[in-house]
Structures are given as C-alpha cells and as structure tokens.
Amino acid sequence: MSLLLLSLAIVIGMIYGMLLGKELLKGYSLNYSYITKLSSLFLIPVLMESFFIVLLYRGVVTIFSLVVVVSSIILGVMLLSFIFGGLTRRFGQNWLTIIYYIGIVFTFMTAAFMSVEMSMSYIIDQFMASHAVIASCIAICSAPFAGIAWLISRVERHEPNNFAHVKSGKVQHYRHHGLSDSDIDFFRSQMAEAKVRIENSEKNMQAVAKLRIIETRHNTIDVAKQFFKDIVAEPARLPQVGIFMNKLLPSLEDLTAKYVEISNHVAKNKQTYLILDKSASTIEKICESITEQYLQFHQSVYNDLDDEIKLANKNLYKASETLKEENVDSLVEDPFAFDDFE
C-alpha cells in the first residue's frame, strides 16, 4: 500500500514537472494564469493522497517525505504564479519574471529542506509544517518585490523624461489628441501588447496550411496591422476598440498557438481532428469579427463617403437634366432668327 501511494506521488510529480518545465522555457512570455491553473489541478490529487496518508499512517514514516516534497512544491509554485502573475499584469516589469524563477528554485530547496528536517516527525506534522512554511515564506518574500515594483512604476509615471525614448513627434501627436502622460503610458503599453499578439498570430497562421487558407480568405493579419495603425493615428479612440484589443486579439493568438501545437502532434485520433475542425471554425469566426470591428471603427468614414456619393449622383442628375434642356433648346432654336440681322 505504501509503495503504491509513493509511486502515485512520483508519477504525479514527474508529469507536473514536465508540463511546468515546458511552460517555464517560454521565458518572459510565460503564461502565469496557465501555471496557476495547472498547479491547482495537480495539487488536488496530491493533497487528497496526503490526507489519506495522514489518516492511514499517524506515526513517523520517513518514506512519505517525498509526498510532502511534491505537494509543497506544487503549492509553492501555484502561490508564486498567482502573486507574480498579478504583479506582472499590474506593473508590466520584466525583472519580476527573473524573481519568479528564483522563487521557484527556492521553493524546491525549501521543500526539500523541510522534508529532511521533519523526516522524523509525525506525518501530520510534516504536511502541516512544510505547507505553512512554504506559504509564509512566499508571502513574506513577495511583499518587498511588490513594493519595489510599485515604487518603480510611480517613479516612471512621474519621471520628466519618461518619454525620452519616444520620438518627440509621437509624444506631441498623443498630446494633441488629449492624452496625459499617464494616458500615453497606458496607451503605449496596450499597443505594445497588441503588436506582439499580432506578430505571434501571424507566425502561427503561417505555420499550418489550414490557418494560411483562413488568413488568406479574410486577410486577417493585414486588417489587424492596418487597424493597429489607425488606432495609433487616433489614440483617443482606444476605449472604442476594447473588443478588438482585449478579446479578439488574445483569443486569436491563443487559439492559433494551440492549433499549431495540436497539428504538430505525431499521432492523432478522431477526437483530435474534431477538435482541430472546431478550433478552425472558431478562428475563422474571430477573423470575421476582426474585420467587422475594423469596419465599425471606420463607419463614420463610410457614412461620409456614402453621403458624398449621393450628393455627387444628385449633382450628376441635375447636370444631366440641364444638359437635356440645353439640347432641346438648341434643337428648337430658329437658325434664321431675324434679330441676328439687325
């Protein structure tokens, strides 16, 4: 029984380690939300196993120290991902990712240290002490970095030369459209994120034939790039493009990336192909929505053009009627008018 429980913890830890390692290799572009969800998913069976062990073995059993290590590590990574994911979204500072990686290393070391120190303690004490220490250390050690990130963001916001790296013409352009310094900061961060999403989507859609066909059919990347330029030209209209910026682009990037990943799997079954077909259909709908959002953004221009066309047609009609009258007048005009001889 004990061997079975230990084997289960080892298998869970190995699978979790492989999935976590794959995500950590992404560097600054890693998905904190995904790691948090992944950790919580794997933490549930390990905790259930831990509680079962506590009920089954109340005494000192050193063989289960490995189970303590696995559960403590998963808990620590989950808390780190939740905290630093929130800090990164709030302050957008890349150095926080480096601290996150360091935190994961220390989580592994702390979990191993606690398992050694508590190996001769009761099972329930091992679990409670290791989890409490991991959670406390992460909370205490994360607080200073959160404060530093906040201070840096405040300094950057009030720095007179905050836009020294931005061309003066662009700064004047933003200010001409009524944006304050803080508004410019926010606008540029949003557009920088959108630029990355468009580039990633373009790379993903060029990687698979099916996505290339969809992209060609809707010209999605060119539309998105032009949409991006038009938003930069009218920065005050950023609130009007929330659906495009915050829903359509992230969804397009995420779905195309997953589509490429699944398409590259060596083995596929019927369910895999069904998922790919459903994903392709959803991606196509997103492409259609991007075009619709672009057209909606320029609706006033189309309305003005429609009015101009109507006015032009009206003028052409009047000119045509006038021309007809002049032609009729010329036809009935008396070429032998006696007045001409006076």
C-alpha positions in Angstrom: 0.0 0.0 0.0 2.7 2.4 1.0 4.6 1.6 -2.3 1.5 2.3 -4.3 1.0 5.7 -2.6 4.6 6.6 -3.1 4.5 5.6 -6.8 1.4 7.7 -7.3 3.1 10.8 -5.9 6.2 10.2 -8.1 4.1 9.9 -11.2 2.1 13.0 -10.5 5.3 14.9 -9.7 7.0 13.8 -12.9 4.0 14.7 -15.1 3.7 18.1 -13.4 7.4 18.7 -13.7 7.4 18.1 -17.4 4.4 20.4 -18.1 5.8 23.1 -15.8 9.2 22.9 -17.4 7.7 23.2 -20.9 5.9 26.4 -19.8 8.9 27.9 -18.0 11.1 27.6 -21.1 9.0 30.4 -22.7 10.9 33.0 -20.6 9.3 36.4 -20.4 6.2 35.3 -22.4 5.2 32.6 -20.0 1.6 32.3 -19.0 1.2 32.8 -15.2 -2.5 32.1 -15.4 -1.9 28.7 -17.1 0.7 27.7 -14.5 -1.6 28.7 -11.6 -4.4 26.6 -13.0 -2.1 23.7 -13.8 -0.7 23.7 -10.3 -4.1 23.8 -8.7 -5.2 20.9 -10.9 -2.3 18.7 -9.8 -2.4 19.9 -6.2 -5.9 18.4 -5.6 -4.9 14.7 -6.1 -1.7 15.2 -4.1 -3.5 16.8 -1.2 -6.1 14.0 -1.3 -3.4 11.5 -1.2 -1.7 13.4 1.6 -4.9 13.4 3.8 -5.3 9.7 3.1 -1.7 9.1 4.3 -2.3 11.2 7.4 -5.4 9.1 8.3 -3.7 5.8 7.4 -0.3 6.5 9.0 -0.4 8.6 12.1 3.1 7.8 13.3 6.6 8.6 12.0 7.0 7.2 8.4 10.0 8.7 6.6 9.2 7.1 3.3 6.4 9.6 2.7 8.7 12.6 2.9 8.8 12.6 -0.9 5.0 13.1 -1.0 5.5 16.1 1.3 8.1 17.5 -1.1 5.8 17.1 -4.2 2.8 18.7 -2.5 4.8 21.5 -1.0 6.5 22.3 -4.4 3.2 22.4 -6.3 1.6 24.6 -3.6 4.6 27.0 -3.7 4.6 27.3 -7.5 0.9 27.9 -7.5 1.2 30.7 -5.0 4.2 32.2 -6.8 2.4 32.1 -10.1 -0.7 33.7 -8.7 1.2 36.6 -7.0 3.8 37.3 -9.7 1.2 36.9 -12.4 -0.8 39.7 -10.8 2.3 41.9 -10.3 3.3 41.4 -13.9 -0.1 42.3 -15.3 -0.3 45.3 -13.0 3.2 46.8 -13.5 4.5 45.0 -16.6 8.1 44.9 -15.5 10.3 42.1 -16.9 12.6 41.8 -13.9 9.7 40.4 -11.9 9.9 37.2 -14.1 13.5 36.8 -13.0 12.5 37.0 -9.4 9.7 34.5 -10.1 12.2 31.9 -11.5 14.4 32.5 -8.4 11.4 32.0 -6.2 10.7 28.6 -7.8 14.3 27.5 -7.2 14.0 28.5 -3.5 10.6 26.7 -3.3 12.2 23.5 -4.4 15.1 24.0 -1.9 12.8 24.9 1.0 10.5 21.9 0.3 13.5 19.5 0.3 15.0 21.1 3.4 11.7 20.8 5.3 11.3 17.2 4.3 14.8 16.4 5.7 14.2 18.4 8.9 10.8 16.9 9.6 11.6 13.4 8.4 11.5 12.1 12.0 8.3 13.9 12.9 4.7 12.6 12.7 3.2 12.5 9.3 0.6 15.2 10.0 3.3 17.5 11.4 5.4 17.0 8.2 2.5 18.1 6.0 1.3 21.0 8.1 4.7 22.4 8.8 6.0 22.2 5.3 3.0 23.8 3.7 2.8 26.5 6.3 6.5 27.4 5.9 6.2 27.4 2.1 3.2 29.6 2.1 4.6 32.0 4.7 8.0 32.4 3.0 6.4 33.1 -0.3 4.0 35.7 1.1 6.7 37.4 3.2 9.4 37.4 0.4 7.0 38.6 -2.3 5.9 41.7 -0.4 9.2 43.6 -0.8 9.3 42.9 -4.5 5.7 44.1 -4.9 6.7 47.3 -3.1 9.7 47.8 -5.3 7.6 47.2 -8.5 5.1 49.8 -7.2 7.8 52.4 -6.5 9.4 51.9 -9.9 6.0 52.3 -11.6 5.5 55.6 -9.6 8.9 56.9 -10.5 8.4 56.1 -14.2 5.0 57.7 -14.1 6.4 61.0 -12.7 9.7 60.9 -14.5 10.0 64.2 -16.5 12.0 62.3 -19.3 9.7 59.4 -19.2 9.3 59.6 -23.0 12.9 60.2 -23.8 13.0 57.0 -25.8 9.9 58.1 -27.8 10.2 60.4 -30.8 9.1 63.8 -29.9 6.7 63.9 -32.8 4.8 60.9 -31.4 4.6 62.4 -28.0 3.2 65.6 -29.5 0.8 63.5 -31.5 -0.5 61.8 -28.4 -0.8 65.1 -26.5 -2.6 66.7 -29.5 -5.3 64.1 -29.1 -5.7 65.0 -25.5 -3.7 62.2 -23.8 -2.0 62.9 -20.5 1.4 61.4 -19.6 -0.3 58.6 -17.7 -2.7 58.0 -20.6 0.3 57.8 -23.0 2.0 55.3 -20.8 -1.2 53.1 -20.7 -1.8 53.6 -24.5 1.7 52.6 -25.4 1.7 49.5 -23.2 -1.6 48.4 -24.7 -0.4 48.9 -28.2 2.9 47.1 -27.5 1.0 44.1 -26.2 -1.3 44.2 -29.3 1.8 44.4 -31.6 3.2 41.2 -30.0 -0.2 39.4 -30.3 -0.5 40.3 -34.0 3.1 39.1 -34.7 2.5 35.9 -32.8 -0.8 35.3 -34.6 0.9 35.9 -38.0 3.6 33.4 -37.2 1.1 30.8 -36.0 -1.2 31.2 -39.0 1.8 30.8 -41.4 2.8 27.6 -39.7 -0.2 25.5 -40.8 -1.8 25.2 -44.2 -5.4 25.3 -42.8 -4.7 28.6 -41.0 -2.9 30.0 -44.0 -6.1 29.4 -46.0 -8.3 31.1 -43.4 -5.9 34.1 -43.2 -5.8 34.4 -47.0 -9.6 34.2 -47.2 -10.1 37.0 -44.6 -6.8 38.9 -45.0 -6.8 39.0 -41.2 -3.2 39.9 -40.4 -3.2 42.9 -42.9 -6.5 44.1 -41.5 -5.2 43.8 -37.9 -2.0 45.6 -38.8 -3.9 48.4 -40.5 -6.3 48.5 -37.6 -3.3 48.9 -35.3 -2.0 51.9 -37.4 -5.4 53.5 -37.4 -5.7 53.3 -33.6 -2.3 54.8 -33.2 -3.4 57.6 -35.5 -6.5 58.2 -33.3 -5.3 57.2 -29.8 -8.2 58.9 -28.0 -10.5 56.2 -29.6 -8.8 53.4 -27.7 -11.8 52.8 -25.4 -13.9 52.1 -28.6 -11.7 49.1 -29.6 -11.8 47.2 -26.4 -13.3 44.1 -28.0 -10.6 44.0 -30.7 -7.7 44.7 -28.2 -8.8 42.7 -25.2 -10.9 39.8 -26.6 -10.3 39.1 -30.3 -6.5 39.5 -30.5 -5.8 37.5 -27.3 -8.2 34.8 -28.5 -6.7 34.7 -32.0 -3.2 34.4 -30.6 -4.1 31.7 -28.1 -6.2 29.6 -30.4 -3.8 29.7 -33.3 -0.9 28.7 -31.0 -2.9 25.7 -29.7 -4.0 24.8 -33.2 -0.4 24.7 -34.3 0.7 22.7 -31.3 -2.0 20.1 -31.8 -1.4 19.9 -35.5 2.2 19.1 -34.9 1.4 16.0 -32.8 2.7 12.9 -34.4 -0.4 10.8 -33.5 -3.9 11.9 -34.0 -7.3 10.3 -33.5 -10.9 11.1 -34.5 -11.3 13.3 -31.4 -8.2 15.3 -32.3 -9.4 16.0 -35.8 -12.8 17.1 -34.4 -11.1 19.5 -32.0 -9.0 20.9 -34.9 -12.1 21.4 -37.1 -13.9 23.1 -34.2 -10.9 25.3 -33.5 -10.5 26.3 -37.1 -14.2 27.2 -37.3 -13.8 29.4 -34.2 -10.6 31.0 -35.5 -12.5 31.8 -38.8 -15.3 33.5 -36.8 -12.7 35.5 -34.9 -11.2 36.6 -38.2 -14.6 37.7 -39.4 -15.2 39.6 -36.1 -11.9 41.5 -36.5 -13.0 42.6 -40.0 -16.4 43.7 -38.6 -14.7 45.6 -35.8 -12.4 47.3 -38.3 -15.4 48.3 -40.5 -17.2 49.6 -37.4 -14.2 51.7 -36.4 -14.4 53.4 -39.8 -18.2 53.6 -40.0 -18.2 57.3 -39.9 -15.9 57.5 -42.9 -18.1 55.1 -44.9 -21.2 57.2 -43.9 -19.4 60.4 -45.1 -18.4 58.6 -48.4 -22.0 57.4 -48.9 -23.2 61.0 -48.4 -20.7 62.2 -50.9 -21.7 59.6 -53.4 -25.4 60.5 -53.0 -24.5 64.2 -53.4 -22.4 63.5 -56.5 -25.2 61.4 -58.1 -27.7 64.2 -57.3 -25.4 66.8 -58.9 -24.8 64.5 -61.9 -28.6 64.1 -62.3 -29.1 67.9 -62.2 -26.3 68.4 -64.7 -27.8 65.7 -66.9 -31.3 67.4 -66.8 -29.8 70.8 -67.5 -27.9 69.3 -70.5 -31.0 67.8 -71.8 -32.9 71.1 -71.6 -30.0 72.9 -73.4 -30.0 70.3 -76.1 -33.8 70.7 -76.6 -33.4 74.5 -76.7 -30.7 74.2 -79.3 -32.9 71.9 -81.4 -35.9 74.3 -81.4 -33.8 77.4 -81.8 -34.6 79.2 -85.0 -31.4 79.4 -87.1 -32.9 82.1 -89.2 -33.7 84.5 -86.4 -34.2 87.9 -87.9 -32.7 89.5 -84.8 -29.3 88.4 -85.9 -29.5 90.6 -88.9 -30.3 93.8 -87.0 
